Amino acid sequence: MKRLTVHNPFNAPVFHEDTVDSTMNVSRILARQGEPHGTVISADFQKEGRGRIKGRPWDMERGINLAFTILLRFPGVQDIPRALSLRTGLAVSLAIEDFAPVLAGRVFIKWPNDVLIGKAKAAGILVEADGGNVHIGIGINVAQRQFPDFLRDKATSISLAAGREIASGECLSLLEKILMRLHAEIEISGGGQNGDWRKYIEARLYQKGEPVCFAEGPADSGKIITGILCGIGPEGDLLIAPSGGREGETVSFTTGELRLT
């Protein structure tokens, strides 16, 4: 494991490995070793990268994308910032636009943990807590130019969306921008963007105000809700006005997945 010369506003080390099973697993090891709040572990390749839903891995081409986990330490579970996955998505989306200004206005947050460019997924976020320790795993398609046939209409990269080649070394520049945006979102007094994080998330919330199909609860629950996506609640919950419901009625959901159409 080597230490990178990367600016980290959390004043913590940024480590790198060529290959790991999962940066989330390595982050847990670093936590047990006493590494401080804001420590980062990145990797060129993850053998067992995973997504939010069990059985749905996060696969990336080696060395041309960005995969990392940041360790955040809080006194207790009650001190973990609300809606951390969505607020991380806000930081990532802003950083992508900082990195590739041509994409401004085209980067969206898909509840609860994806970042899209247009209608295609470009980044995934996984947040896991262990007491007051939080591990935020982030995977971003940066320079990848080709995807398997079954993903071509569902996935994209910054390179493809911006219409330019991106050198592998530029991933570290993107990492720095993400850390800057994430630090501002959760560390600066006021909770980032003057504390009005819901406003800024809803401004780029994918399908807000549109008809949606929502799978409630576990992926295999079979509970499908249709309606209009109204926004997010104070805890980051998803608000939907269900089809056939009373006028002005909204229902709050804390688990589930929006079905892309």
C-alpha positions in Angstrom: 0.0 0.0 0.0 1.4 3.4 -1.0 0.4 6.9 0.1 -0.6 9.2 -2.7 0.4 12.9 -2.9 -3.2 14.0 -3.2 -4.7 17.1 -1.4 -7.2 15.9 1.1 -9.1 18.7 3.0 -9.9 16.2 5.8 -6.1 16.3 6.6 -5.9 12.5 6.4 -3.9 10.1 4.3 -4.9 8.9 0.9 -3.7 5.3 0.3 -3.6 3.3 -3.0 -3.4 -0.3 -3.9 -3.2 -1.8 -7.4 -5.7 -4.6 -6.7 -7.9 -5.2 -3.7 -10.9 -7.4 -3.0 -12.9 -4.3 -2.1 -11.9 -0.9 -0.9 -14.8 -1.1 1.6 -13.0 -4.1 3.2 -9.7 -2.3 3.3 -11.3 0.7 4.8 -12.6 -1.4 7.7 -9.0 -2.7 8.2 -7.7 0.9 8.3 -10.4 1.8 10.8 -9.3 -1.0 13.1 -5.7 0.2 12.7 -6.7 3.6 14.0 -6.4 5.7 10.8 -8.1 9.1 11.2 -11.4 10.6 10.0 -11.2 11.3 6.3 -8.7 8.5 5.4 -9.1 7.3 1.8 -8.2 4.0 0.1 -8.3 3.9 -3.7 -7.5 1.0 -6.0 -7.0 0.4 -9.7 -9.1 -2.7 -9.6 -11.5 -4.4 -7.2 -12.0 -8.1 -7.4 -15.2 -8.1 -5.3 -16.6 -4.6 -5.8 -20.2 -4.6 -4.8 -23.3 -2.4 -5.1 -26.1 -1.5 -2.7 -28.1 -4.6 -3.7 -26.7 -8.0 -2.9 -25.7 -9.9 -5.9 -25.3 -6.8 -8.1 -21.5 -6.2 -8.3 -19.8 -3.0 -9.4 -17.5 -3.9 -12.3 -15.0 -1.5 -13.7 -12.1 -1.6 -16.2 -8.7 -1.7 -14.5 -6.8 1.6 -14.2 -9.0 3.9 -16.1 -11.8 4.6 -13.6 -12.0 5.7 -10.0 -12.8 3.4 -7.1 -12.3 4.4 -3.5 -13.7 4.4 0.0 -13.4 7.2 2.5 -13.5 6.5 6.2 -15.5 9.0 8.3 -15.5 8.8 12.1 -18.3 10.2 14.3 -18.8 10.0 18.1 -21.8 7.7 17.6 -24.5 6.6 15.2 -26.6 9.6 16.3 -23.9 12.0 15.0 -23.8 10.6 11.4 -25.1 13.3 9.0 -28.6 12.7 7.7 -29.1 11.5 4.1 -25.4 10.8 3.8 -25.7 8.8 0.6 -27.7 11.5 -1.2 -25.4 14.2 0.1 -22.4 12.2 -1.1 -24.2 12.0 -4.5 -24.5 15.8 -4.4 -20.8 16.2 -3.8 -19.9 13.7 -6.5 -22.2 15.3 -9.1 -20.8 18.8 -8.4 -17.2 17.4 -8.6 -17.9 15.8 -12.0 -19.1 19.2 -13.3 -16.0 20.8 -11.8 -13.9 18.2 -13.6 -15.8 18.4 -16.9 -17.6 21.8 -17.1 -19.2 20.8 -20.4 -21.4 18.4 -18.4 -22.9 21.2 -16.3 -26.7 20.7 -16.0 -26.5 17.1 -17.2 -25.5 15.4 -14.0 -28.3 14.0 -11.9 -28.8 12.2 -8.6 -30.9 9.1 -8.8 -32.3 8.1 -5.4 -30.8 6.7 -3.3 -27.2 6.2 -4.4 -26.5 6.7 -8.1 -25.2 9.5 -10.2 -26.3 9.8 -13.7 -25.1 11.7 -16.7 -28.2 12.2 -18.8 -30.2 9.0 -18.3 -27.2 6.7 -17.9 -25.4 5.7 -14.7 -21.9 7.0 -14.3 -21.3 6.5 -10.6 -22.5 4.4 -7.7 -22.3 5.1 -3.9 -22.4 2.6 -1.1 -22.6 3.8 2.5 -22.1 1.3 5.4 -21.9 2.2 9.1 -20.2 0.4 11.9 -21.1 2.2 15.0 -19.8 5.8 14.6 -17.5 4.7 11.7 -18.9 5.2 8.3 -17.4 3.8 5.1 -18.4 5.5 1.9 -17.5 3.6 -1.2 -17.6 5.4 -4.5 -17.1 4.0 -8.0 -17.0 6.3 -11.1 -16.7 5.5 -14.7 -14.1 8.0 -15.8 -12.2 7.1 -18.9 -14.0 3.8 -19.9 -15.1 4.0 -23.6 -16.8 0.6 -24.0 -19.4 -1.3 -22.0 -20.9 -4.8 -22.4 -24.0 -4.9 -24.7 -26.4 -5.3 -21.8 -25.1 -2.0 -20.3 -24.7 0.2 -23.3 -28.0 2.0 -22.8 -27.7 2.0 -19.1 -24.1 3.1 -18.3 -21.8 5.8 -19.4 -18.5 7.5 -18.4 -17.3 11.0 -18.0 -15.2 10.5 -21.1 -18.1 9.4 -23.3 -20.5 12.0 -22.0 -17.9 14.8 -22.3 -16.8 13.7 -25.7 -13.1 13.7 -24.9 -10.3 11.3 -24.1 -9.3 11.3 -20.4 -5.9 10.1 -19.3 -5.7 7.7 -16.4 -3.7 10.1 -14.4 -6.6 12.6 -14.4 -8.6 10.3 -12.0 -6.5 11.7 -9.1 -7.6 15.2 -10.1 -11.3 14.1 -9.9 -10.6 12.4 -6.6 -9.3 15.7 -5.2 -12.4 17.6 -6.4 -14.7 15.0 -4.8 -12.9 15.2 -1.5 -13.2 19.0 -1.6 -16.9 18.9 -2.4 -17.6 16.2 0.2 -15.6 18.1 2.9 -17.7 21.2 2.2 -20.9 19.2 2.3 -20.4 17.5 5.7 -17.7 19.4 7.5 -18.2 23.1 6.9 -20.5 24.9 9.4 -24.1 24.8 8.2 -24.0 21.4 6.7 -22.8 22.3 3.2 -24.4 24.8 0.8 -25.7 26.9 3.8 -27.3 23.8 5.2 -30.0 23.6 2.6 -28.9 20.3 1.1 -32.4 19.2 0.2 -32.9 22.1 -2.1 -29.6 21.4 -3.9 -30.3 17.7 -4.2 -33.9 18.2 -5.4 -32.6 20.6 -8.1 -30.8 17.7 -9.7 -33.0 14.8 -8.5 -33.6 12.5 -11.4 -37.3 12.2 -12.5 -38.5 14.9 -10.0 -42.0 15.9 -11.0 -42.3 13.0 -13.4 -44.3 9.7 -13.4 -42.2 6.9 -11.8 -42.2 3.2 -11.1 -40.9 2.4 -7.7 -40.0 -1.0 -6.3 -40.6 -0.7 -2.5 -38.4 -2.5 0.0 -36.0 -5.4 -0.9 -35.3 -6.0 -4.6 -37.4 -9.1 -4.6 -40.4 -7.8 -2.7 -42.6 -7.4 -5.8 -44.2 -4.3 -4.3 -44.5 -1.8 -7.2 -45.6 1.8 -6.6 -46.5 4.2 -9.4 -47.0 7.9 -9.1 -45.3 11.3 -9.3 -41.9 11.8 -7.7 -42.3 14.9 -5.5 -38.9 15.2 -3.8 -37.1 14.0 -0.7 -38.0 14.3 3.0 -35.8 15.7 5.8 -34.1 12.3 6.4 -33.5 11.7 2.7 -36.6 9.6 2.2 -38.2 9.6 -1.2 -41.6 11.3 -1.5 -44.1 10.0 -4.1 -47.7 11.1 -4.8 -49.2 7.6 -5.6 -51.4 7.1 -8.5 -55.1 7.1 -7.5 -54.3 8.7 -4.2 -55.9 11.8 -2.6 -54.9 15.2 -4.0 -51.9 16.5 -2.3 -51.1 13.1 -0.6 -47.5 11.9 -0.6 -46.0 8.7 0.7 -42.5 8.5 2.1 -40.2 5.6 1.3 -36.8 4.8 3.0 -35.9 1.6 1.1 -36.4 0.6 -2.5 -35.3 1.4 -6.0 -36.6 3.6 -8.9 -37.0 1.6 -12.0 -35.3 3.3 -15.0 -37.6 3.7 -18.0 
